Amino acid sequence: MTHDLTTAVFGRLTLQSLDFLKMVFHPSLNNVIASGAALAVLAGGAVLVAVLTYFGLWKKLWSDWLISVDHKRIGVMYIVLALVMLLRGALEGVVMRAQQADGLHGGFLSADHFAQLFSTHGTIMIFFVAMPFLTGLINIVVPLQIGARDVSFPMLNSVSLGLTVAGAMLVMISLVIGDFSTGGWTAYPPYTEPNFQPGSGPDYWLWSVAIAGVGSTLTGINFIVTIYKERAPGMTFFRMPMFTWTALCTSILLVFAMPPLTVAGLMLAADRYFGFHFFTNALGGNMMNFANILWLFGHPEVYILILPAFGVYSEITATFSGKRLYGYGSLVVATMSIAVLSFTVWLHHFFTMGQDADVNAAFGIATMLIGIPTGVKVYDWMATMYRGRLRFSVPVVYALAFMVLFVLGGLSGIILANPSIDFQVHNTLFLVAHFHNMLIPGLLFGMFAGYNYWFPKLFGFRLNEKWGYIAAGCWITGFTLAFMPLYVVGLMGMTRRTVAYTNPAFQPWFAIAMVGALFVVAALGAMIMQVYVSIRDREQTRDIGGDPWDARTLEWASPSPIPAYNFAVVPTINAREAFAVAKAAGAGYPEAEAYGDIHLPGNTYMGVIMAVFGTALGFGLVWYMWWLALLSVAVIAVAVIARGFVEDPGVIIPAAQVEAEHKAWLEQVRKTPAITRAQEGAKTNYGVAAPEPMELTA
């Protein structure tokens, strides 16, 4: 009776499931590391609670952030989530490099622990670092670039964030309670079928990715509608900034690419929970169907990650070169071409599956073709910088490193597009080097560049450039040392996901990779120092005028930090790069003819409800705590239905207040001394750029 009650309440959760007790139950270095990681998560959570309590920040956190529907605040929360998850994901990568550096002697991790590490590392970096980071930047920038007050569906935006947080929380909980999947970030059967892994691991992957995936799909819908319907008067499609174009294509990809992932996950869940045989080795199952369905999502996902970074690089090269973006039309066409072609190349992820040579050749050719529009973009960025007065600010350092390293990674991708070559290096570390060569310089450097570029617009002061340069230098050095050696050991035959090896020729290359991993740790430390020093010295780097980079697009035509309503009056757009054109004509900061009341949406609890009960739903399903899963579904359903009957009166900002705030800011702009591009890094840069019209059309 007692056993039945315990099972009904706790499902399959036992004391043995608590990771921080592993070193007690089974003492070993491997378990000390696992328990130490779990205790670090618990300690980090305790410190956060203590800090919020000590400084009395709970009320402010709740009312100003957690229940806010302001697209800018939601974007910031996405990026904070991404940076927190980056800390874990990157440190797991460092532990894997340390294991491989000592892999000739067996290392210090068990094979199962190593498999969990590469599975969580990939899952975190793809779904809970890259996706939240790019979604955060899109949330912050796109409504401002198109002259909108907010996104089309503000409450849905909060719900999307809540679902993403729920997925991330499940991954973090897996570090404290239970094991994670050992099937890699792609969760391939048969490794994730119940006969191979009956425990909690694959279920954590399933529900974290499925719940967060719903949030990403809703985000895609939200931004498609926002870009189609919320553009300011005169903002035609071919006047939109390139970042907004890449956000539009990314949103379309999200809507069409995320459902296959959801379907594959639910089919695998049916195998695990209900004894179905979609992907089993017997009774009519076919595990390769999972690979096909997953990569129908997986390769568009690569461009979901890369396209927003391409948009960032487009904004940065134009702004810091002091020129119009070269080849705007070709960049738009290239972006749309990449979005379409991304759905035609998924099979190159498994050339070795056994299909005939004609099928492989077709997908190999498609893979090579997708390199063409990407090459167009690189040439356009180079042409934009040509004969421009390029300023080597921190975003530019990331952009230049991207152009060099991404092209090298792209060349290795063209090599892998040849099925006969792919057969030789498939499942080796050559492939690991290739996709990190694309995603770190391509995506991560782009996100860091955007973070440094748009930070003053959100918070009203610039990030410290000294620590920014140090962080960029460590990231570039760390990436190069950590992953270039993997090309070599991959060609030498070292397979991926291998905990140890017997060939002593591998060890020197892994030692170099370990040095690179230490540089990555230094980069993380430098980023933390950059934020600390920037906050400490914020009075010296104030962005009063809102335009510290002499930028070209609409988001810089408003105060910093941006008011909740974005624009005192919705602007009318008469040209591409409208702000640059207006500044050149001496009309960058016009007074409005008339002001009106502004209606903004009110706060909502829906995002918090989704985060809390989405996490509880996933946890209940992982541990067979059916009462918790049913309760969570019921709460979410009641909340959604009840919200449909609530009329949101929103918030009205009176015209008099808008007028007073706008005129006060314009007066500040007039009193603030303008600085030239050469003075951007000086303490005298308060966000008002001196006109330099000769380079506008250079």
N, C-alpha and C positions, 0 to 999 in steps of 0.2 A: 504493500500500500504506500509506504513512504517513498520507495523507489519510483513508483508510478507518478506520485505527486511531484517529486523532484524532476522527473523527466518532462512532465507536463509544463512545469514552470521554466526550467532551464534548458530544455531540449537536450542537445548533446554537449552542452557547455559544462566542463568540469574544472577542478583546480589544476589539472594537468594542462589545461588550455591556456593558462596565464603565463605569458612569455617571460615576465620578470621573475618567475619562480623556477625557470628551467635550470638555472645554475645551482639551485638548491636540490632539485629532484635528480638531476643528471650532471654533476660537476664536470666541466671540460672547458677548454679555452673557447671552443666554438659556442657553447651555451652561455659562457660569461659575456661574449660579444652580443649575443641575441638578447640576453637579459639586460645588459647595459643599454642597448638601444631602446628597449621598452621603458626602462627607468628614465632615460633621457627625455622621452616623449612626455611621460607623466610629470617629470620635474619642470619641463617647459610649460606645460599647461598650468601647473601650480604657480609658477612665477608670474605668468600672464594674469591669472586671477588675482594674485597678491598686488600686482602693480595697479590694476584697474581699481581694486578696492582701496588701496592706500591713497591714490590720487583722486578718488571719488569720480571716476570716469564712466561708471556704468550707465548713468542716465544719459549722458552725452552720446555714448556709443550707441545706446538703444534708439534715442529719438533722432539723432542727426545722421546715423549711418545705417543701422540694421533694418529699420523700417522705411528708410528713404526710397523714393522712386526716382530721384534725380539721376539722370544717366551718367553724370560725371562721378558722383559718389559710388554708384554701382560699378563703374569702370575701375575706380581706385580699389574697391574691395576685391574685384577679380584679380587685379595685379598683386595685391597683398597676398591673396591665396596662392598665386603662382610663385611668388618669391619664397613663401614659407615652404611650399612643396619642392621648389628648386633646391633649397638647403638640404632637405632629406635626399632627394634624387641624386644630387651631385656627390654627397658624402657616401652614398651607397656605391656610386661609381668608383670613388677613391678606394673603398674597401675591396672591391673586385680587382682593381689594379694591383693593390698590395698582395692579394691572394695569388694573382698570376705572376707577380715578381718573384714569389717564393714557390711557384707551382712545381718547379723541378724537384723540390723536396717534399711535395705533398701539400704544402701550405698549412694554414691554420683553420680553414673552414671545411665543414663537411660538404659533400656533393649536394645534399638536399638544401642546405643553407645557401650555397652558392647559386643554386637554381632559383631559389626564392628571391635572391638579390637581383639577378638579371631580369626576373619577371616583374618585380615591383619597380625597379629602376626604369624599365621601358614603359610600363603602364603610367607611372607618375610623370615622366618627362613628356610623353605624348598627350595624355588626357588631362593632366592636372598641373602642368607647367605651361606647355605650349598653348593649349586651347584657352585656358583662362587669361593668359598674358595677351594673346592677340584679341580675344573678346573684350578685354578691358580697354585696350587702346581703341578698338572700333567704337565701343560705347562712349568713350571720352571725346573722340575727335570727329566722328562722322556727323552727328547732329550740328556741331559747330561749323564744319566745313560747308554744309549745305544751307546754313542759315535757319535752322529749325530751333524751336524752343525745347523739344525733347524728342524721344522716340515715339512711334505711333502707339505703342502699347506699353506704357510705363510699368503697370502692375505685372504684366507678363515678363518684363525685363527682370523684375525682382524675383519672380518665380524661377526663371532660368538660373539666376545666380544661386538661389536656394538649392536647386537640384544638383548643380555642380558642386556646391559645398558638401552636400550629402554624400556624393560619390567620393570626394576627397577624404571625408571623415571616415568612411568605411576602410579606405586604404590605410589611413593612419591607425585606426583601431586594430587592423590586422597585425601591426607591429607590437601591440600590447596583448591582444587576445587571439590565440590561434595562429595558424600558419597561413602563408599566402600561397598562391598557385606556383607550381614549378614548370608550368607549360609555356613560359615566355609571355611577352606582352600581347602576342597574337592568340594565346590559349589554344593551340592546335590540339585536336584529338589525334591519337588516342591518349595523349598525356593528360588531358583534362577530363577524360571519361571516368565514371565511378570505379571501374575495375582497376584503373591505374592510380587514381587519387580520390579515395572515398572521403577524405577529410574536408575541412572548411576552405582550403586554399582556392580551388577554382570557383567556389561560390562567392568568395570575396571579389574576385575579378569580375564575375558575371554581373553582380548587382551594382557594384561601383560604376562599371562602365555603362550598364544599361540605364541607370538612373541619371547619370551625368549626360548620357547621350540624348535623352529626352530634352534636357535643358538646352543642349547645343542645337537641336532641331528647332526648338521654339525661338532661340536667338536668331537663327537663320531667317525664319518667317518674319520676325519683328523687323529686322534690318532691311529685308527686301521691301516691305511695305513702307518703312520710313524713307528709304531713298527714292522710291517711286512717288510717294505722296506728300512728303513734308518739305520738299525743296523750296527755297525762297523764290519769290518772283524773279524771273530772268535766269535762274540757275538751270539751264538746259543740261541734258546729259553730257554734251561735249564742252560744257564749262565746268564740270565737276573736277575737283582735284584728283590726281591719280590714286591717292590713298582711298578716296571714296569709291573709285572704280574697283580697286582690288577688294574692298570690303563688300561691294555688291556681288562680285563674282564668288567670293568666299561664302557669302550667305546663300547663294544659289546652290553651291556645292554642298553646303551643310544640309539643305533641305532634301537633296537627292541622294547624298552619300551616307547619311547617318541611318536611314531605315534598314539598309542591308546589315549593318552592324547589329542593330536591335534584333532583327530577325534571326541572324546567326546565333546571337546570345540566347534568345528564347528557345530556339531549337536545341541548343546544347543543354539549357536548363531542363527541357522536357526529357532529354536522355538521363540527366542526373537525378531528377526528382520523381519522374513518373515511369521510368523504365522504357522510354522510347528508344528507337534504334536509328536515328537520323545519321549519326556519325560513328557508330560502333563498327568493330571488325566483323561482326556476324549478324545474321538475321536481317539481311538486306541493307545494312548501313553502309555508308560510303564517306570516309573521313575527308576525302578530297573535295567533297561538296562544301565542307566548312571553309576550306582554303579559298575556293572560288567565291563564295558569298562574302567572306571576310574581306578579301582584297577588292571586291567591288566597292567596298567602303575605303579600303586601305590606301589605294593609290590616289584617288581624289583627296583623301585626307592629307597626303604629302603636300598637295597644292593648297589645301585649306590652311596649312601651316605656313607655306612659303609666300603665298600671294600678298597677305597683309605686310609681310616684311619687305617685299618688293615695293609696295606702296610707300612705306617709310623711307626706303632708300631714294625713291623718286622725289619725295618732299625735301629730303636732306640735301641731295646733290644740287637741286635748283636753288634752295635757300642759301646754302653756304658757297655756291659759285657765283651768286648775284646775277643769275641769268634765268630766262625762261627755260622751262623744261624742254629739251630738244626731242623732236619726234613724238609729240604728245599723241597724235593720231595712231602712229604705229605702236605705241605703248598700249593704247586702249585695245587695238586689234590683237596684239600679242597676248594681253591678259585674257581676253575672251577665248582666244585659240587654246591657250593652256587649259582653261576651264573645261572646254569641250574635249580636248584630246586626253585629259586626265582620266576619262572613263573608258579609254580604248587600250590601256597598257597593263591592266592588272595582272595578266598571266605571266609577265616577266619575273614575277616573284617566285614562280615555281616552274621554270623551264624544264626542270628534271622530273616533273610529275609523270611523264609517260605519254603525253599527246604526241601526234606525229610532227615531222619536221616542218610541214607547211604551216601548221598552226603557230609553231614557235617562230617561224620566219615572219609571219604577219605581225605578231606582237613585237618582235624585235624591230621591225621597220617602224611601227608606230612609236616605239620608245625612242628611236633615233629622231623621228620627226618632232617630237615634243621639245627637243633641245633647240630647235630653230627659233621659236618665239622667245625662249629664254635668252638665247644669244642676242636677239634684237634688243632686248631690254638692256643688256650689258653695254652694247655699243651706244645706245641712246644715252645712258648715264655717263659714259666716257665723253661723248660729244657734248653733253651739257657742261661738264667740267672743263672742256677744252677752251682755253683762252679766257676762262673765268678767273676771278680773284678768289681762289679757294682758301677758305679759312679752316685751319686744322683744329677745329673744336672736337670735343669728345665724340659726338655723333659721327663726324667725318672719319675719325680713326676707325670706328667700327665699320663704316661703309667701305672704306678702302680695303680693310682686311677682308671683308666679305667678297669683294670683287676678285681678289687674288685667289683666296682659298676656295670659294664656291666654284670658280671656273675649273680649278684642279679636281674638285669633287665631281663636277659635271662631266669632265673628260673620263674619269673612271666609270661613271654611269653609262656613257656611250660605249665603253669597252664591254661592260656587263650586258648591254643590249644585244650583243652577239651571242646567240645561244651556245655555240660551240665553245666560246671562252667561258661563258657562265657555268657550263658543266664542270669546268676544271676548278673554279674557285667557289662554287656554290657551297654554302654552309661553312665557309672559312672566315677568318677574321678580316680578310680582304673586304668582304661585304660589310662587316661591322664598321671598318674604317670608312667605306664609301658613304653609308647613310649618315654617320656622324659628321662626315665632311660636308654633307649637304645641310643637315639640320642645325648644327651649331653655328657655323658662319652665316648660313642662310636665314635661319629663323631666330636663333637666340641673339646673335649680334644685332639683328634688325630690331628685336624687342628692346634690347639695351639702348640702342641708338634712339629709338622713339621715346623711351623712358627719360633719357637725358634731355631730349629735344623739347618735349611737351611738359616736363615737370614744372617749370616756372609758370606756365599758363594755369596750372591747377592750384599751386600753393603760394604763388606770389613771390618766389625767390628762386634763384638759379642754384643748381647743384654745384658743389665744389669741383672745379676742373682738375686740380692737382690729383685728388684721389680718384677722379674719373679717369684720368690718363693712366694712373697706376692700375686700376681695375681692368681697363681695356688692354693694357700691355700684358697683364697676367693672364687674362682670358685668351689672348691671341697666342702667347707663348705656350700656355698650358695645353690648349687644343692641339697645337702643332706637335708638341712633344708627346702628348698622350695618344694621338691617333695615327700619325704618319707611320710610326713603327709597325702598326697593325697591318698596313698594306704589305710590309715585308714578310712578317711571320705568316700572314695569310697565304702569300705565294709560296712560302716554304711548306705549307700543308697544315698549319695549326687550325683546328676546327673551332668554331664558335661554341660558347656555352660549355666549355670544358674546364673542369676545376683544376686539373693538374696535367702535366705532360712529362715525357721522358727524354725529349730531344734537347740537349744542353745548348744548342745553337739558338733556341728561342729566348733564353734567359736574358742576354744583354739587351735585347729589344724591349722586353717587358720592364727591365730596369729603367730604361729611358722613358717608357710610358708612365712609370711610377713617378718619375720626376715631374712629368707633365701634370699628373694628378695633383701633386703638391702645389704646383702653380695655380691650379683651379681653386684649391682651398684658399690660397693667398688672394685670389680674385674675389672670392666670396667675402673674405675679411675686409678687403679694400672697399667693396660696395657698402658694407655695413658702416665702415669709417666715413665713407663719403656722405651717407645720410646723416650721421651724427655731427660731423663737422659743418655740414650745410645748415642744419637746424641751429647749431650753436652760433654760426656767423651769419644768420639770415638777414640781419639788418644791413650788412655790407653788400648783399647781392639782391636787394629788393627789385622786383619787376613792377614798377609803378605804371609805366605806359602800356605794358602788355605786349611789347614787340621787341624782345631783347636780341633777336637774331636778324632783324631787318627781313622778316619773312614775307611770304607772298600770298597766303591763302586766308580765308575769312576768319578762322578761329583766332587769329592774332589781332583782329580789329575790335577786340573787346577787352575789358579790364582783366587784370590778374590779381587775385583769383577771380574766376568767372562768376558773376552773380547767378543765382538759381535760374533766372529767366533767360540767360545767355546773351540776349541782345535787347537793348532798351526799345528799339524799334526794329522789326524784321527788315533786313536790308533788301534792296532791289539790285540785282546783279546785271551788269552791262557788259562784262568781259570775263574771259578766263583769267585766273590769278587776279581776281577783282581788287584785292587789297593792295597789291603791288601797283596796279594801274592807277588806283585812286591816290596812293602816296605820290606817285610820279606827277600827278596832276595837281598836287597840293591840297587834295581833298580826302586825306586818309582818316581824319577825325571830324566828320561833319556833325553839326548840331541838327537835331531832328526838328521838322516843322511842327509836329504835334506828337504828344504822347497819349497813350491809352492805358486803361487798366489791363493787367496781364493775369490770365487765369492759368494756374499751375495745378497738376494733379496732387491729391493729398497722399499722405503716407499710407502704407499697407502692411499688415501682419503676414500676408500670404508668403512672402519669401522666407521668413523665419519659420513659419509652419512647415513649408516644404523642406527646409534644411533639417529641422529637428525630426519630423516624422518620416521624411525620406530616409534619413540615417537609421531610424528605429526600424523601418520596414526592411531595409537591407539587412540589418543585424539580425532581425527575427528570422528572415528567410535563410541566412547563412547557418544559424545555429538551431534551426527547427523549433524555434519558439513561436509556434503558430498563433498563440494568443496575441503576442506583440505585433506580428505581421498584420493580423486582422484588425487589431485596434488602430494601427497606423493607417491602414487603408480607409478605415471608417472615418478617422479624424480628417484625413486629406479630402475625402469625398464630401463630408459635411462642410468643411471650410470652403471648398470650391463652390458648392451649391449655395451656401449662405451668402458668399460674396456676390453672387449673381443678383441677390435681392437688395443689396446695399447700394444706395445712390451716393456716389462720392461728390460732395460739394466742392472739393478742391480748396485751393488757397487763392485769394484775390490779392494781388499787389496793386495798390492804388497808383494811378497815373502820376500823382504829385510826388510820391516816393520814388518812382522810376525816374522822373524828370530830375529830381534833386540829386539822386545818386549819379546819374549820367552826366549832368552838368558839373558836378564836383570832380568827377574823374577827368572830364575834358579840361577843366581848369588845371588839374595836376599835370596833365600832359603838356599843356602850354608852358607851365613853369619849370618843367624838368628839362635840363640841358640834353640836347640830342647828341648821340655819339656815332662815329663812323664805324664801318665794319672792322677796321683795324683795332678798334678799342673795345670790341665785344667782351673780351676777357677781363677788362679792367673793372675796378670797383666803382668807377663812374658810370657804368652801364646800368641805368635805371629803367630800361625798357622803351626808350624813345629813340628811333633810328634817324640819323641825318639823311636827307634825300641824296641819293646818288643815281640820278636817272640815266646816265650814259650807259650803264651796264644792264639796264632793264631788258633791252632787246639785243644784247651782245651775242 
